[in-house]
């Protein structure tokens, strides 16, 4: 899901409720990921940059895999293309 209904407040609320923070993916972005407590393989993630919000939901993950890591890796792969440049490409990036 990609829309313009995002806000940093949504992310902060989810983090207060126990979701895990995403690593830096896009400059100015903030996000979280969380496993559905009723399903060990269902994981969701949301990343917000300004008002742009990108959501990923892995509905049926593979048993025995780290589904959280899979969702975070997918977010790292697609978010820079849909939301802007990679955080590591910013002016504060060091080689």
C-alpha positions as CSV (number, residue, x, y, z in Angstrom):
1,X,0.0,0.0,0.0
2,X,1.3,3.4,-0.9
3,X,-0.7,6.5,0.0
4,X,-0.5,10.1,1.3
5,X,-2.2,9.5,4.7
6,X,1.0,9.1,6.7
7,X,2.2,10.9,9.8
8,X,5.0,10.5,12.3
9,X,2.4,10.4,15.1
10,X,1.1,7.1,13.7
11,X,4.5,5.6,13.9
12,X,5.2,6.9,17.4
13,X,1.9,5.5,18.6
14,X,2.7,2.0,17.2
15,X,6.1,2.1,18.7
16,X,4.6,3.0,22.1
17,X,2.3,0.0,21.7
18,X,5.2,-2.4,21.3
19,X,6.0,-2.5,17.6
20,X,9.7,-2.6,16.7
21,X,11.3,0.4,14.9
22,X,12.5,0.0,11.3
23,X,16.2,0.9,10.7
24,X,16.9,4.1,8.7
25,X,15.8,3.4,5.1
26,X,15.0,6.7,3.5
27,X,16.0,10.2,4.7
28,X,13.4,11.7,7.0
29,X,11.6,8.4,7.2
30,X,10.3,6.6,10.3
31,X,8.7,3.2,10.6
32,X,7.9,0.1,12.5
33,X,7.2,-3.6,12.0
34,X,5.2,-6.0,14.0
35,X,4.2,-9.6,14.1
36,X,0.4,-10.4,14.5
37,X,0.0,-11.9,18.0
38,X,-2.5,-14.4,16.6
39,X,-0.3,-15.7,13.8
40,X,3.4,-16.3,14.1
41,X,3.9,-15.9,10.3
42,X,1.8,-12.7,9.6
43,X,4.0,-9.6,9.8
44,X,3.3,-6.0,8.9
45,X,5.5,-2.9,8.4
46,X,4.8,0.8,7.8
47,X,7.2,3.5,6.8
48,X,6.3,7.2,6.7
49,X,8.2,10.0,5.1
50,X,6.3,13.3,5.4
51,X,2.7,12.4,4.4
52,X,3.8,9.5,2.2
53,X,3.1,6.1,3.8
54,X,4.2,2.7,2.5
55,X,2.8,-0.4,4.1
56,X,3.8,-4.0,3.6
57,X,1.9,-7.0,4.9
58,X,3.2,-10.6,4.8
59,X,0.0,-12.5,5.2
60,X,1.3,-16.0,5.1
61,X,5.0,-16.2,5.8
62,X,7.1,-19.3,5.5
63,X,7.1,-21.5,8.6
64,X,10.6,-21.7,10.0
65,X,11.8,-18.4,8.3
66,X,12.4,-15.1,10.1
67,X,9.3,-13.4,8.6
68,X,10.1,-10.1,10.4
69,X,13.5,-10.0,8.7
70,X,11.9,-10.8,5.4
71,X,9.5,-7.9,5.7
72,X,12.2,-5.5,6.8
73,X,14.4,-6.6,3.9
74,X,11.5,-6.1,1.4
75,X,10.9,-2.6,2.9
76,X,14.6,-1.8,2.4
77,X,14.4,-3.0,-1.2
78,X,11.3,-1.2,-2.4
79,X,10.9,1.9,-0.1
80,X,13.9,3.9,-1.6
81,X,12.4,3.4,-5.1
82,X,8.9,4.5,-4.1
83,X,9.7,7.1,-1.5
84,X,13.1,8.6,-2.4
85,X,16.8,7.9,-2.0
86,X,18.4,5.6,0.5
87,X,19.4,7.0,3.8
88,X,23.0,6.0,3.1
89,X,22.9,8.3,0.0
90,X,22.2,11.4,2.0
91,X,24.7,14.3,2.5
92,X,25.7,12.9,5.9
93,X,26.7,9.5,4.4
94,X,30.3,8.5,4.9
95,X,32.3,6.1,2.9
